[in-house]
Amino acid sequence: MGRIHARILSNMRALAGVADKEFEKAEQVAGMYGSPAYREYSEMIEELKLDGIIISTPTGTHAEIAEAIAKKYDGLRGILIEKPLASTLRDAKKVADTLRKRRVCTLIGHSEIYNPVVERALELIHRGEIGQPHTVIHDRRGYVQPSRIASLGDVFEDIGVHDFDIMSRISKGPAKLYAQCNTRSGILNMGTVMVKFESGTEHFFHLSRQYVGRKRSMDVSGSKGTLSLDLFGQIIKIQDLDEAPEADGRTLSLPERGATIKVYGEPVQQVITDFLNCIETSQPPKVGLDDGLLALEIVEAARKSAKDEKPIDINIQSKHL
């Protein structure tokens, strides 16, 4: 992700420098874009007088680095922390408290929220185009090299946070959560999570980092119709319940019956655009500290449920609903 951030920042003429403890990596990435390389982020911040910094390090170091930076550098106006905010809710709450006290604009890199297909789907759901959501199926699968798993943490914190954040923008209130998981090298690496809200809406999550290929999709069934999302292809299909299966899907206008919408955009670029806007205007980001904390609450509930093999009570209270 650090390489992706560097590329996009360079394209936006906002890349000031790159730091990595493995200095050869910093030199390689910085050399691609003509920026200086540093072994320590502290040296980079002090020498370049930065307005903002992106933390794209192993998951377990996010909170420690963000807290240290916030406490030491008053001139820094913004911090973008790659997802998740921290590995544990306890660490996340601690760093969030520091960032709030220091009034540092903070964005958490739940990039899927910035995917235009997700943005459009949430808009359609909130407008009531498919009625009351009954069932939401989240499918996020791919492959991660075993050597990288330890630095990324378990499957819930690594990739589950994306869909847990999306869920919090669709459903709220008390719910029961039940999770099952398989491990690789002692780390939860493949799992299913089921969440049933008292309102009646159910969310099902299929999460895996041991799958040949890549799948990222959502299927939302409502009282009036359905939404099918291809998060990679950035396509939404919307269909009313009373439509025949062969209904014409060629129209691009919404909310036309049987519509297929093609939308384009690089989510990480939208993340960075939002971050730069936060630094310049002090406006809150689309994914802030509250969102990062809420996603980790669900992560820890899933961990506990998978460990104890029992349902867990949760209560989703999101500012977005």
C-alpha positions as semicolon CSV with decimal commas, in nm:
position;residue;x (nm);y (nm);z (nm)
1;M;0,000;0,000;0,000
2;G;0,291;0,236;0,064
3;R;0,397;0,202;-0,297
4;I;0,042;0,278;-0,413
5;H;0,022;0,584;-0,189
6;A;0,357;0,710;-0,321
7;R;0,247;0,669;-0,682
8;I;-0,078;0,855;-0,632
9;L;0,078;1,132;-0,425
10;S;0,340;1,179;-0,695
11;N;0,073;1,202;-0,963
12;M;-0,100;1,469;-0,752
13;R;0,232;1,653;-0,701
14;A;0,201;1,605;-0,325
15;L;0,478;1,352;-0,255
16;A;0,748;1,512;-0,038
17;G;0,943;1,207;0,077
18;V;0,944;0,836;0,163
19;A;1,068;0,673;0,483
20;D;1,124;0,306;0,562
21;K;1,339;0,131;0,821
22;E;1,450;-0,093;0,535
23;F;1,623;0,197;0,365
24;E;1,666;0,015;0,034
25;K;1,286;0,007;-0,003
26;A;1,260;0,378;0,069
27;E;1,531;0,450;-0,186
28;Q;1,366;0,233;-0,449
29;V;1,022;0,392;-0,416
30;A;1,150;0,747;-0,373
31;G;1,379;0,703;-0,672
32;M;1,084;0,618;-0,896
33;Y;0,929;0,958;-0,828
34;G;1,227;1,183;-0,769
35;S;1,168;1,241;-0,398
36;P;1,413;1,208;-0,106
37;A;1,438;0,885;0,092
38;Y;1,474;0,850;0,469
39;R;1,541;0,568;0,712
40;E;1,337;0,730;0,993
41;Y;1,004;0,909;0,965
42;S;1,113;1,153;1,238
43;E;1,401;1,275;1,022
44;M;1,168;1,311;0,724
45;I;0,908;1,514;0,917
46;E;1,166;1,744;1,075
47;E;1,361;1,811;0,757
48;L;1,067;1,856;0,519
49;K;0,827;2,042;0,753
50;L;0,537;1,827;0,635
51;D;0,168;1,918;0,645
52;G;0,055;1,556;0,644
53;I;0,187;1,203;0,664
54;I;0,060;0,860;0,559
55;I;0,131;0,563;0,786
56;S;0,145;0,249;0,572
57;T;0,343;0,014;0,794
58;P;0,274;-0,333;0,940
59;T;-0,064;-0,329;1,114
60;G;0,070;-0,377;1,464
61;T;0,274;-0,054;1,441
62;H;-0,005;0,182;1,324
63;A;-0,117;0,303;1,666
64;E;0,232;0,337;1,814
65;I;0,363;0,543;1,522
66;A;0,052;0,763;1,497
67;E;0,057;0,840;1,868
68;A;0,429;0,922;1,868
69;I;0,391;1,153;1,569
70;A;0,085;1,330;1,710
71;K;0,255;1,395;2,045
72;K;0,582;1,526;1,900
73;Y;0,497;1,727;1,590
74;D;0,260;2,019;1,650
75;G;0,299;2,148;1,295
76;L;0,157;1,833;1,136
77;R;-0,200;1,900;1,025
78;G;-0,313;1,555;0,910
79;I;-0,242;1,183;0,944
80;L;-0,374;0,911;0,714
81;I;-0,353;0,569;0,881
82;E;-0,383;0,266;0,658
83;K;-0,653;0,027;0,775
84;P;-0,705;-0,079;1,039
85;L;-0,654;0,201;1,291
86;A;-0,482;-0,051;1,520
87;S;-0,465;-0,425;1,583
88;T;-0,670;-0,402;1,903
89;L;-0,957;-0,184;2,017
90;R;-0,762;-0,089;2,329
91;D;-0,472;0,051;2,125
92;A;-0,715;0,219;1,885
93;K;-0,896;0,400;2,168
94;K;-0,567;0,517;2,314
95;V;-0,432;0,664;1,991
96;A;-0,772;0,810;1,899
97;D;-0,779;0,996;2,231
98;T;-0,435;1,143;2,161
99;L;-0,523;1,245;1,806
100;R;-0,842;1,415;1,921
101;K;-0,666;1,604;2,198
102;R;-0,400;1,723;1,955
103;R;-0,672;1,811;1,701
104;V;-0,498;1,631;1,418
105;C;-0,719;1,564;1,115
106;T;-0,716;1,184;1,091
107;L;-0,839;0,962;0,809
108;I;-0,852;0,582;0,834
109;G;-0,783;0,401;0,506
110;H;-1,104;0,200;0,466
111;S;-1,067;0,249;0,093
112;E;-1,374;0,047;-0,006
113;I;-1,596;0,325;0,131
114;Y;-1,443;0,542;-0,143
115;N;-1,519;0,290;-0,416
116;P;-1,775;0,469;-0,637
117;V;-1,979;0,150;-0,671
118;V;-2,017;0,134;-0,291
119;E;-2,099;0,505;-0,272
120;R;-2,371;0,463;-0,534
121;A;-2,512;0,151;-0,371
122;L;-2,537;0,320;-0,030
123;E;-2,713;0,613;-0,194
124;L;-2,967;0,378;-0,357
125;I;-3,027;0,191;-0,033
126;H;-3,077;0,511;0,168
127;R;-3,315;0,644;-0,097
128;G;-3,526;0,332;-0,052
129;E;-3,487;0,212;-0,411
130;I;-3,493;-0,155;-0,303
131;G;-3,707;-0,102;0,005
132;Q;-3,602;-0,226;0,347
133;P;-3,279;-0,431;0,324
134;H;-3,341;-0,788;0,439
135;T;-3,020;-0,975;0,353
136;V;-2,673;-0,844;0,264
137;I;-2,405;-1,087;0,148
138;H;-2,045;-0,959;0,156
139;D;-1,788;-1,171;-0,030
140;R;-1,420;-1,070;-0,005
141;R;-1,167;-1,336;-0,101
142;G;-0,815;-1,346;-0,240
143;Y;-0,470;-1,481;-0,170
144;V;-0,200;-1,346;0,060
145;Q;0,149;-1,493;0,068
146;P;0,204;-1,675;0,401
147;S;0,515;-1,465;0,463
148;R;0,299;-1,148;0,475
149;I;0,020;-1,272;0,701
150;A;0,192;-1,194;1,033
151;S;0,243;-0,828;0,940
152;L;-0,121;-0,789;0,834
153;G;-0,289;-0,950;1,135
154;D;-0,594;-1,174;1,117
155;V;-0,849;-1,182;0,837
156;F;-1,102;-0,977;1,036
157;E;-0,873;-0,678;1,092
158;D;-0,703;-0,704;0,754
159;I;-0,993;-0,730;0,509
160;G;-1,304;-0,762;0,726
161;V;-1,284;-0,397;0,837
162;H;-1,391;-0,287;0,488
163;D;-1,718;-0,476;0,498
164;F;-1,780;-0,412;0,868
165;D;-1,762;-0,039;0,792
166;I;-2,000;-0,082;0,499
167;M;-2,243;-0,273;0,723
168;S;-2,241;0,013;0,976
169;R;-2,359;0,245;0,698
170;I;-2,652;0,017;0,612
171;S;-2,774;-0,122;0,945
172;K;-2,777;-0,004;1,304
173;G;-2,893;-0,104;1,650
174;P;-2,868;-0,421;1,859
175;A;-2,761;-0,741;1,684
176;K;-2,626;-1,091;1,735
177;L;-2,291;-1,179;1,577
178;Y;-2,161;-1,530;1,519
179;A;-1,825;-1,607;1,358
180;Q;-1,634;-1,918;1,256
181;C;-1,275;-1,919;1,137
182;N;-0,988;-2,138;1,015
183;T;-0,628;-2,058;1,093
184;R;-0,298;-2,059;0,908
185;S;0,025;-2,053;1,108
186;G;-0,184;-1,979;1,417
187;I;-0,354;-1,672;1,265
188;L;-0,724;-1,649;1,173
189;N;-0,706;-1,650;0,794
190;M;-1,046;-1,760;0,659
191;G;-1,379;-1,690;0,822
192;T;-1,752;-1,648;0,796
193;V;-1,946;-1,397;1,005
194;M;-2,322;-1,374;1,046
195;V;-2,489;-1,069;1,197
196;K;-2,864;-1,046;1,260
197;F;-3,007;-0,713;1,370
198;E;-3,318;-0,683;1,583
199;S;-3,462;-0,481;1,295
200;G;-3,458;-0,804;1,091
201;T;-3,171;-0,725;0,854
202;E;-2,907;-0,998;0,822
203;H;-2,548;-0,958;0,704
204;F;-2,331;-1,252;0,593
205;F;-1,955;-1,215;0,542
206;H;-1,730;-1,458;0,354
207;L;-1,370;-1,355;0,420
208;S;-1,064;-1,542;0,298
209;R;-0,697;-1,481;0,219
210;Q;-0,648;-1,833;0,090
211;Y;-0,844;-1,828;-0,234
212;V;-0,722;-1,858;-0,591
213;G;-0,826;-1,540;-0,769
214;R;-0,991;-1,229;-0,628
215;K;-1,356;-1,173;-0,540
216;R;-1,513;-0,863;-0,397
217;S;-1,888;-0,849;-0,425
218;M;-2,206;-0,755;-0,241
219;D;-2,561;-0,869;-0,288
220;V;-2,836;-0,670;-0,117
221;S;-3,189;-0,812;-0,108
222;G;-3,464;-0,571;-0,007
223;S;-3,842;-0,570;0,025
224;K;-3,878;-0,414;-0,323
225;G;-3,575;-0,540;-0,515
226;T;-3,208;-0,634;-0,520
227;L;-2,868;-0,478;-0,578
228;S;-2,576;-0,687;-0,705
229;L;-2,235;-0,520;-0,680
230;D;-1,909;-0,618;-0,847
231;L;-1,660;-0,414;-0,645
232;F;-1,370;-0,494;-0,880
233;G;-1,555;-0,438;-1,206
234;Q;-1,737;-0,143;-1,045
235;I;-2,076;-0,252;-1,176
236;I;-2,414;-0,236;-1,002
237;K;-2,718;-0,428;-1,119
238;I;-3,053;-0,325;-0,979
239;Q;-3,371;-0,524;-1,031
240;D;-3,722;-0,508;-0,890
241;L;-3,871;-0,823;-0,737
242;D;-4,153;-0,839;-0,992
243;E;-3,920;-0,836;-1,293
244;A;-3,862;-1,141;-1,507
245;P;-3,505;-1,278;-1,496
246;E;-3,448;-1,180;-1,859
247;A;-3,542;-0,817;-1,797
248;D;-3,350;-0,571;-2,015
249;G;-3,046;-0,437;-1,830
250;R;-2,896;-0,211;-2,097
251;T;-3,022;0,123;-1,968
252;L;-2,774;0,333;-1,768
253;S;-3,019;0,564;-1,591
254;L;-3,131;0,509;-1,236
255;P;-3,356;0,403;-1,080
256;E;-3,479;0,248;-1,405
257;R;-3,596;-0,109;-1,377
258;G;-3,332;-0,365;-1,464
259;A;-3,060;-0,101;-1,474
260;T;-2,688;-0,174;-1,491
261;I;-2,461;0,110;-1,386
262;K;-2,092;0,127;-1,472
263;V;-1,891;0,361;-1,253
264;Y;-1,518;0,430;-1,253
265;G;-1,267;0,545;-1,000
266;E;-0,956;0,443;-0,808
267;P;-1,064;0,419;-0,442
268;V;-0,718;0,488;-0,297
269;Q;-0,691;0,805;-0,503
270;Q;-1,024;0,917;-0,359
271;V;-0,891;0,840;-0,010
272;I;-0,589;1,063;-0,068
273;T;-0,801;1,337;-0,228
274;D;-1,019;1,338;0,082
275;F;-0,708;1,346;0,302
276;L;-0,558;1,644;0,122
277;N;-0,893;1,821;0,143
278;C;-0,901;1,760;0,519
279;I;-0,556;1,916;0,555
280;E;-0,648;2,217;0,344
281;T;-0,998;2,286;0,479
282;S;-1,012;2,109;0,820
283;Q;-1,330;1,938;0,703
284;P;-1,390;1,592;0,856
285;P;-1,300;1,295;0,634
286;K;-1,544;1,039;0,503
287;V;-1,376;0,773;0,720
288;G;-1,263;0,912;1,052
289;L;-1,163;0,792;1,395
290;D;-1,518;0,696;1,497
291;D;-1,543;0,473;1,190
292;G;-1,209;0,310;1,263
293;L;-1,310;0,241;1,622
294;L;-1,650;0,100;1,527
295;A;-1,498;-0,136;1,270
296;L;-1,255;-0,265;1,534
297;E;-1,540;-0,322;1,780
298;I;-1,688;-0,560;1,523
299;V;-1,346;-0,716;1,458
300;E;-1,302;-0,796;1,826
301;A;-1,656;-0,932;1,854
302;A;-1,584;-1,163;1,559
303;R;-1,258;-1,278;1,719
304;K;-1,431;-1,355;2,048
305;S;-1,718;-1,537;1,879
306;A;-1,479;-1,747;1,670
307;K;-1,273;-1,833;1,978
308;D;-1,566;-1,911;2,210
309;E;-1,785;-2,062;1,936
310;K;-2,077;-1,857;2,069
311;P;-2,288;-1,563;1,945
312;I;-2,188;-1,218;2,068
313;D;-2,419;-0,924;2,138
314;I;-2,322;-0,606;1,953
315;N;-2,483;-0,265;1,912
316;I;-2,401;-0,065;1,600
317;Q;-2,433;0,308;1,659
318;S;-2,309;0,489;1,352
319;K;-2,312;0,860;1,277
320;H;-2,395;0,775;0,916
321;L;-2,747;0,649;0,994
